[in-house]
Each structure stands twice: as C-alpha cells, then as structure tokens.
C-alpha cells in the first residue's frame, strides 16, 4: 500500500478510512468510528486529534443545499482584473457574500469564483460591480456530477 505523506507523518490505512468516514458524515461519534475501523474509542480520538494537529483535518463543515435557502442559481465566474486593479477586485470579491468560494488561479484569469444568487437580476448586479475593475466570464452551473470529495488516499491511491 502506498502511504500518503503529510507534513509530519505518513497516513496509514486506518487514517484513510477515518477520513473517508468523516467525509461522508462529519458528525459520526468517536464510538461509531471506532467500531467501523476496529480500534478503541481513545485510539480513534487520538488519531483524529493528530490529524487536526498536523493540519490534515482543518475543519468539520456543513454541506448546505443553497436552493433550500432560496438561491436558485449557482455560477462559476472567471475574473480578470484590469491592469493595476488586482487588489481592488480581490477586496470586492471578499466583500460580496454571494461569492461563496474563490480561488486565485493561473492563466489568463486571476480568480475563479463560485457565486450563488436568487435570480439572474441579482447575478447581473454583482457582475456589474465587478465590471468597473475587471472583465468576467460566467457559466451557470446546471448540475454537479462530481460533488466535493476526498482525493485518493491510502490504498485507494494505488495504480
């Protein structure tokens, strides 16, 4: 089995199984996790603490259905700041709550942002604010055939 190296120690198969279980349901009790990986609860709690301490686990988060909150559209927006406007554009992106995720990327565009809005009019208003400082290219998300998931870890990374 290949071992995934983090900054401190290699992850073993038990760590990989714990990460997969927590990715599926971050609210699983330590006792339930322990049963599934066939270790004691204190051993599992220690492994989770170590994964947090090493920065492998950064947070336990929620997976929200934006439509249930009234946000009917999601879009990916490529953002290319005008010359000298990079920091202004970044600040505007950070201050726009409908932009729920943004990555600085390589290539022609500086940012790739995920936007949630109630309707097309709201999206147009947000994009209009950006247009004073950047050019944008927007793609409305129809579906997500591959939701957020773990990369291959443990024996799943073997070829």
Buried (B, 14 or more C-beta within 10 A) or exposed (E): EEBBEBEEEEBBBBBBBBBBBBEEEEEBEBEBBBEBBEBEBEEBBEBBEBBEEBEBBEEEEEEEEBEEEEBEBBBBBBBBBEEEBBEBBBEBBEEBEBBBEBEEEEEEBBBBBBBBBBEEEBBEEBBEEBEEBBEBEBEEEEEEEEEEEEEEBBEBEEE
